[in-house]
Amino acid sequence: MRFPKAFSLSALLACTLTLMSSPAHAVLGGNADSVQDDAAQLKATRKAATRANLPVHELTLESGTVVREYLTPAGQVFALSWQGPAMPNLQQLLGSSFERFTAAARQPHGGHRLLQVRDSDLVIESRGRPRNFSGKAYLPSLMPANVTADQIQ
């Protein structure tokens, strides 16, 4: 399927954000229990794994999109990533950081397929085109010393 040239990530995100109406849970920055809440709210299957010597919970959504939630050794969600054919419910995943994401989506960014929030306390990168979405979000202040942003995939 071809989309008009004027079709942009901003337009797609605006449509996606409009359709999301479930309540937000503070996952990014939340505790390990919030991962189970996400799995239930997103109707996803959950699998525990280890990446970069950290606990990671991998959620596979019905759409085929995979969301990974990275936890600190103390059990706090410091990062998440997503990749798949459909955008996950970022309101659910970003919790209180969702408003900053939507504010960035409303700002002109040249129709690029990359949307970024890059502050000292929050980083969000979201890329997408139909059937191919990916991104990550993390809280630099919670990131363990032995982990780099490149390891969040």
C-alpha positions in Angstrom: 0.0 0.0 0.0 1.3 3.4 -0.9 0.7 6.5 1.2 0.6 10.1 -0.1 3.9 11.9 -0.1 2.5 14.3 2.5 1.9 11.4 4.9 4.4 11.7 7.7 5.3 10.1 11.0 3.7 13.1 12.7 0.4 12.4 11.0 0.6 8.7 11.8 1.5 9.4 15.4 -1.3 11.9 15.8 -3.8 9.2 14.5 -2.3 6.5 16.8 -2.3 8.8 19.8 -5.9 9.7 19.2 -6.9 6.1 19.2 -5.2 5.3 22.5 -7.6 5.8 25.3 -6.5 3.3 28.0 -5.3 4.7 31.3 -1.6 5.2 31.7 0.4 3.2 34.2 3.8 4.6 35.2 5.9 1.9 33.6 9.0 3.9 32.6 10.4 4.5 36.1 7.9 2.1 37.7 8.7 -1.1 39.5 8.8 -4.7 38.1 5.1 -5.1 39.0 4.2 -2.6 36.3 5.5 -5.0 33.7 2.8 -7.5 34.5 0.2 -4.6 34.3 1.6 -3.8 30.8 1.3 -7.4 29.7 -2.4 -7.5 30.8 -3.3 -4.1 29.4 -1.5 -4.8 26.1 -2.9 -8.3 25.8 0.7 -9.5 25.4 2.6 -12.7 26.3 5.5 -12.1 28.6 8.9 -13.8 28.7 11.8 -13.0 31.1 15.3 -12.8 29.7 18.7 -11.3 30.4 20.5 -8.7 28.2 23.7 -6.9 29.2 23.5 -8.7 32.5 20.2 -7.1 33.3 16.7 -8.5 33.7 14.5 -7.8 30.6 10.9 -8.6 30.2 9.9 -9.2 26.6 6.2 -8.6 25.7 4.9 -9.9 22.4 1.7 -8.1 21.4 -1.0 -9.7 19.3 0.1 -7.5 16.4 3.6 -9.1 16.5 5.2 -6.1 17.9 7.8 -6.9 20.6 8.3 -4.6 23.6 11.3 -5.0 25.9 11.3 -3.5 29.4 14.7 -3.2 31.0 15.0 -3.3 34.8 17.7 -2.1 37.1 19.2 -4.6 39.6 16.8 -3.1 42.1 13.8 -3.9 39.9 12.9 -0.5 38.5 12.1 0.0 34.8 14.8 2.3 33.4 14.3 1.7 29.7 12.0 0.1 27.1 12.2 -0.5 23.4 9.7 -1.6 20.7 9.9 -3.0 17.2 7.3 -4.5 14.9 4.5 -4.0 12.4 2.3 -1.8 14.7 3.0 1.0 17.2 2.5 -0.2 20.8 0.3 1.8 23.1 2.9 4.4 24.2 0.6 6.0 26.6 0.6 2.7 28.5 4.4 2.2 28.2 5.6 5.8 28.8 3.2 6.6 31.7 3.9 10.1 33.0 6.5 10.7 30.2 3.8 10.3 27.5 2.8 14.0 27.6 6.3 15.0 26.7 6.3 12.6 23.8 3.0 14.0 22.4 4.3 17.6 22.8 7.3 16.6 20.7 5.0 15.0 18.1 3.1 18.3 17.8 6.2 20.2 17.0 7.4 20.6 13.4 10.1 18.1 12.6 10.3 18.2 8.8 8.1 15.2 8.2 11.0 12.9 9.1 10.3 9.4 10.2 12.3 10.0 13.4 10.8 11.7 16.4 13.0 12.5 19.4 12.8 13.8 22.9 16.3 14.3 24.3 16.5 15.9 27.7 18.8 15.3 30.7 16.1 13.2 32.4 14.4 11.5 29.5 15.3 10.2 26.0 12.7 8.9 23.5 13.5 7.9 20.0 10.6 6.7 17.7 10.9 5.7 14.1 8.2 4.5 11.8 6.5 3.9 8.6 3.6 1.6 8.0 4.3 -2.0 9.2 7.7 -1.0 10.5 7.9 0.8 13.8 10.7 0.9 16.3 12.0 3.0 19.2 13.3 3.2 22.6 12.9 5.3 25.7 15.0 5.5 28.8 15.7 7.5 32.0 19.4 8.4 32.0 19.4 8.9 35.8 18.3 5.3 36.4 20.6 3.7 33.8 23.1 1.4 35.5 26.7 2.4 35.1 27.6 -0.7 33.0 24.8 -0.1 30.4 24.9 2.2 27.3 22.0 3.6 25.3 23.2 1.4 22.3 22.4 -1.7 24.4 18.8 -0.8 24.6 17.3 -2.6 21.6 
